Amino acid sequence: MPAAPRKAGTGFSLLNYLRGVRAELKRITWPTPRATIMTTVAVLVMVSITCLFFLVVDQAIGLGIRFLFGIGG
């Protein structure tokens, strides 16, 4: 069975793709520099709190295991 003929204009066009990308980029609501800074600070604070939490939990578990098995100094 022969392949169906292609309709004109249905092929991939890099130029049309890039035009579509450009049109979509214009619709994006970009955050203000202040909002970006505030979000970055919030992320850094949360990462720091999470790191401290896991440090404390790791040390507590390590201390518990050393106490339980009598290893270490």
MIMI-584100 format. One record per residue: residue in three letters; residue number from 1; x, z, y of N, C-alpha, C in turn. Coordinates in Angstrom, 1 decimal. Layout:
! MIMI-584100
{ALA,NUM,{X,Z,Y},{X,Z,Y},{X,Z,Y}}
...
! end
This chain:
! MIMI-584100
{MET,1,{0.8,0.0,-1.2},{0.0,0.0,0.0},{0.9,0.0,1.2}}
{PRO,2,{0.7,-0.9,2.2},{1.6,-1.0,3.3},{1.3,0.2,4.3}}
{ALA,3,{2.3,0.5,5.1},{2.1,1.6,6.1},{1.2,1.1,7.2}}
{ALA,4,{0.4,2.1,7.7},{-0.5,1.8,8.8},{0.2,1.4,10.0}}
{PRO,5,{-0.2,0.5,10.8},{0.5,0.1,12.0},{0.4,1.2,13.0}}
{ARG,6,{1.5,1.4,13.8},{1.5,2.4,14.8},{0.9,2.0,16.0}}
{LYS,7,{0.1,2.9,16.7},{-0.5,2.6,17.9},{0.6,2.7,19.0}}
{ALA,8,{0.4,1.9,20.0},{1.3,1.9,21.1},{1.3,3.2,21.9}}
{GLY,9,{2.4,3.8,22.2},{2.4,5.0,23.0},{2.4,6.3,22.2}}
{THR,10,{2.3,6.2,20.9},{2.3,7.4,20.1},{3.6,7.9,19.7}}
{GLY,11,{4.7,7.1,19.9},{6.0,7.5,19.5},{6.6,8.6,20.4}}
{PHE,12,{7.7,9.2,20.0},{8.3,10.3,20.7},{9.1,9.7,21.9}}
{SER,13,{8.9,10.2,23.1},{9.6,9.8,24.2},{10.3,11.0,24.9}}
{LEU,14,{11.6,11.0,25.0},{12.3,12.1,25.5},{11.9,12.3,27.0}}
{LEU,15,{11.7,11.2,27.7},{11.3,11.3,29.1},{10.0,12.0,29.2}}
{ASN,16,{9.0,11.7,28.4},{7.7,12.3,28.5},{7.8,13.8,28.1}}
{TYR,17,{8.6,14.1,27.1},{8.9,15.5,26.7},{9.4,16.3,27.8}}
{LEU,18,{10.5,15.8,28.5},{11.1,16.5,29.6},{10.1,16.7,30.7}}
{ARG,19,{9.3,15.7,31.0},{8.2,15.8,32.0},{7.3,17.0,31.7}}
{GLY,20,{6.9,17.0,30.4},{6.0,18.1,30.0},{6.7,19.5,30.1}}
{VAL,21,{7.9,19.5,29.7},{8.7,20.8,29.9},{8.7,21.2,31.3}}
{ARG,22,{9.0,20.3,32.2},{9.0,20.6,33.6},{7.7,21.1,34.2}}
{ALA,23,{6.6,20.4,33.7},{5.3,20.8,34.1},{5.0,22.3,33.7}}
{GLU,24,{5.3,22.6,32.4},{5.1,23.9,31.9},{5.9,25.0,32.6}}
{LEU,25,{7.1,24.6,33.0},{8.0,25.6,33.7},{7.4,25.9,35.1}}
{LYS,26,{6.7,25.0,35.7},{6.1,25.3,37.0},{4.9,26.2,36.9}}
{ARG,27,{4.3,26.3,35.7},{3.2,27.2,35.5},{3.6,28.7,35.2}}
{ILE,28,{4.8,28.9,34.9},{5.3,30.2,34.6},{5.3,31.1,35.8}}
{THR,29,{4.8,32.3,35.6},{4.9,33.3,36.7},{6.2,34.1,36.5}}
{TRP,30,{7.2,33.8,37.3},{8.5,34.5,37.1},{8.5,35.9,37.8}}
{PRO,31,{9.1,36.8,37.1},{9.2,38.2,37.7},{10.0,38.2,39.0}}
{THR,32,{9.7,39.1,39.9},{10.5,39.3,41.1},{11.9,39.9,40.7}}
{PRO,33,{12.9,39.8,41.5},{14.2,40.5,41.2},{14.0,42.0,41.0}}
{ARG,34,{13.1,42.6,41.8},{12.9,44.1,41.7},{12.3,44.4,40.4}}
{ALA,35,{11.3,43.6,39.9},{10.7,43.9,38.6},{11.7,43.7,37.5}}
{THR,36,{12.5,42.7,37.6},{13.6,42.5,36.6},{14.5,43.7,36.5}}
{ILE,37,{14.9,44.2,37.7},{15.8,45.4,37.7},{15.1,46.6,37.1}}
{MET,38,{13.9,46.8,37.5},{13.2,48.0,37.0},{13.0,47.9,35.5}}
{THR,39,{12.7,46.7,35.0},{12.5,46.6,33.5},{13.9,46.8,32.8}}
{THR,40,{14.9,46.3,33.4},{16.3,46.5,32.8},{16.6,47.9,32.8}}
{VAL,41,{16.4,48.6,33.9},{16.7,50.1,33.9},{15.9,50.8,32.9}}
{ALA,42,{14.6,50.5,32.7},{13.7,51.1,31.7},{14.3,50.9,30.3}}
{VAL,43,{14.7,49.7,30.0},{15.2,49.4,28.7},{16.5,50.2,28.5}}
{LEU,44,{17.4,50.2,29.4},{18.6,50.9,29.3},{18.4,52.4,29.1}}
{VAL,45,{17.4,53.0,29.8},{17.1,54.4,29.6},{16.6,54.7,28.2}}
{MET,46,{15.7,53.8,27.7},{15.1,54.0,26.4},{16.1,53.8,25.3}}
{VAL,47,{17.1,52.9,25.5},{18.1,52.7,24.5},{19.0,53.9,24.5}}
{SER,48,{19.3,54.5,25.6},{20.2,55.7,25.7},{19.5,56.8,25.0}}
{ILE,49,{18.2,57.0,25.3},{17.5,58.1,24.6},{17.4,57.9,23.1}}
{THR,50,{17.2,56.7,22.7},{17.2,56.4,21.3},{18.5,56.7,20.6}}
{CYS,51,{19.6,56.3,21.3},{21.0,56.5,20.8},{21.2,58.0,20.6}}
{LEU,52,{20.9,58.8,21.6},{21.1,60.2,21.6},{20.2,60.9,20.5}}
{PHE,53,{19.0,60.4,20.3},{18.2,60.9,19.2},{18.8,60.7,17.8}}
{PHE,54,{19.3,59.5,17.6},{19.9,59.2,16.3},{21.2,59.9,16.1}}
{LEU,55,{21.9,60.1,17.2},{23.2,60.9,17.1},{22.9,62.3,16.6}}
{VAL,56,{21.9,62.9,17.3},{21.5,64.3,16.9},{21.0,64.3,15.5}}
{VAL,57,{20.2,63.4,15.1},{19.6,63.4,13.7},{20.8,63.2,12.7}}
{ASP,58,{21.7,62.2,13.0},{22.8,62.0,12.1},{23.7,63.2,11.9}}
{GLN,59,{24.0,63.9,13.0},{24.8,65.1,13.0},{24.1,66.2,12.2}}
{ALA,60,{22.8,66.3,12.4},{22.0,67.4,11.7},{22.0,67.1,10.2}}
{ILE,61,{21.8,65.8,9.8},{21.8,65.5,8.4},{23.2,65.7,7.8}}
{GLY,62,{24.2,65.3,8.5},{25.6,65.5,8.0},{25.9,67.0,7.8}}
{LEU,63,{25.5,67.8,8.8},{25.7,69.2,8.7},{25.0,69.8,7.5}}
{GLY,64,{23.7,69.4,7.3},{22.9,69.8,6.2},{23.6,69.5,4.9}}
{ILE,65,{24.1,68.3,4.7},{24.7,67.8,3.5},{26.0,68.6,3.2}}
{ARG,66,{26.8,68.8,4.3},{28.0,69.6,4.1},{27.7,71.0,3.7}}
{PHE,67,{26.7,71.6,4.3},{26.3,72.9,3.9},{25.8,73.0,2.5}}
{LEU,68,{24.9,72.0,2.2},{24.3,72.0,0.8},{25.3,71.8,-0.3}}
{PHE,69,{26.3,70.9,-0.1},{27.2,70.6,-1.1},{28.6,71.3,-0.9}}
{GLY,70,{28.7,72.0,0.2},{30.0,72.8,0.4},{31.2,71.9,0.6}}
{ILE,71,{31.0,70.7,1.2},{32.1,69.9,1.4},{32.6,70.0,2.9}}
{GLY,72,{33.8,69.7,3.1},{34.3,69.7,4.5},{34.8,71.0,4.9}}
{GLY,73,{35.3,71.1,6.2},{35.9,72.3,6.6},{35.1,73.3,7.2}}
! end
